[in-house]
Amino acid sequence: QVQFVESGGGLVQPGGSLRLSCAASGFTFSNYAMRWYRQAPGKEREVIAHIGSAGGSTNYADSVKGRFTISRDNAKSTVYLQMNSLKPEDTAVYYCHAAAFRSWGQGTQVTVSS
């Protein structure tokens, strides 16, 4: 079955960095574009980054553009999110997903606070 396992979250001070990872399984990873989403308390889940199946095409939400970088390793079926210059408003649960599938992972909590 399709699975997404996110990791790498934690507590970080404003201005700090984190690198999230998402291991995917149950499908041919290299055939699918991938996205990172986040959901802050009391808010809807939003897409923040997108990467094409080969990794050559990326797009970002305005809120993270210039601070976050999405990448992927198709040999490892893993997608990454490098997050720099973190702000308190980046606090959320972060998820990876491929639009073709219904299942979601548990997400990884990112908390930005001093």
N, C-alpha and C positions, 0 to 999 in steps of 0.2 A: 504494500500500500504506500501511497505517497506520504512522505514525512518531511517536515522542516524542523530542524533543531537549532535554535538561536542560542548564542552564548557571547560572553564578553562584557556584559553590562556591569554596572556597579555604581558606587558613589564617587563623584569627582567634583573638585572645586571649579567654580567659574573660571573660564580660560583654559581649562585642562583638555585632555584628549582621551579618547577611548577608541578601541577597534573592535567592532562587532563581527562575529562570524555566523554563518548559517550553513549547516550541512544538510543537503537535500538528498533524498533517496526515493526509490520506487518509480522513477521515470528517467528518461534519457535527458539528463540535465543540459547537455550542450545544445539541445534543440529548442530550448525555451528561454525567452526573455525573463528576467527576474526583477523584482521590485522590493524595496524596503518601505515599510509603513511604520507609523507610530500612532499611539493612542494615549493622549494625556488624560488625567482624571476629569471626568465630566464632559469630555469632548469626543467627537467622532474620530474613528480611525482615518488617517490621511496618508496618502502616498507621498514620499519625500524623495525617492531616488529610483531610477529605472536604468537597467543596462540590457543591451541587446544580447542575443544568444551567443555571439562570438566575442562580445566584450568591446566592440569598437564604437558603439553608440551609447551615450549616457545622457540622462536628463535629470534635472533637480528641481524641487520646489524652491520658490524664491526665498523661503525662510531658511534654507540650509545652503544655498548656492554660494560657492567660494569657501565654505567651511567643511563640508562633508564630501567624501569621495567614495563612490561605489566601484567595486572591482569584482572579478570572478576568476576562479581557477577551475576550468572545466574538467581537468584531469582528477581533481579532488571533489567535484560536485559541490563546490562551496562558493558562496558569495560573501563579500566583505563590505563593511561600511566603516571607513576611517572618519572619525569625528574629531575635529579640531575646534579650538576657540569656543568651547561649549558654554552655553548660557543657561540660566535657570529655566527659561521657557522651553528648553530641549528636554526637560524631564518628562518621561513617558515610558510606556512599554513599547519596545521595538520588535517588529516582526518582518520576516522575509516571506515572499510568496511568489508563485507563478500563477498568472491569471487563469490558466486553463483548468486549474484544480480547485476543488471546494474546501479541502482540508487546510487547516492552519496549525502552526506550531504554538507553543506556550508563550513565546516571546521572551525577551530579556529586559529587565528593568534598568533604566538609566536614570539616575538622580543627580542633578547638578545643584549643588548647594555648598555654601561656606559654613 
